[in-house]
Amino acid sequence: FPNPDKYVERLFVPVRGESSVNWIDVTAEGKFDCGGQTCDQKHRVGQDPSDNSRGLRLPSEPYAIAASADASSIIVTHQTQGAVSLLVNDWVEGPHLEFVFSGLPYMPIAAIAMPQPALVQSGLYNLAQGFLVAYETTSRIDLFRYSSDAQSTPARPYLELSASANVTINSGGYDVRGIAA
């Protein structure tokens, strides 16, 4: 965190009723700061299309959320749509909506960031941050990889569907309730 004397953590909260992700800084004393008693507009991501290079708004019904270990990349599923959104967190400016991956099965309701293997953590191997997404109505788990797209100007981060696997271990083969790694 850029100012460890003032803030030590950041929380991300999907808000279904207004299609946003609120972000809240936590002070060293354990107090929440999001611009007031109710989070101010600066602390609500996804409502202003001028806040990103693609002119995006966060799709409706944000539901499950997962963040990389350093909270630099965050995904949000959308319960009533086949979509997963990517937020990129800037520790000074706050997170920004950067990409929406649509055309997925209906009701993605579980998400988790994949832990980075020791070889990646040591710098010996390069592997893009991965996220797993599971669905309530489809017997499938998807692996998405985050790309910062640092080669483009300006950088335009995105998600890529890297792999899919069918889940056939429960009675109907669907209705996943959660996922852990």
Disulfide bonds with the S-S distance in Angstrom:
Cys34-Cys39 2.25
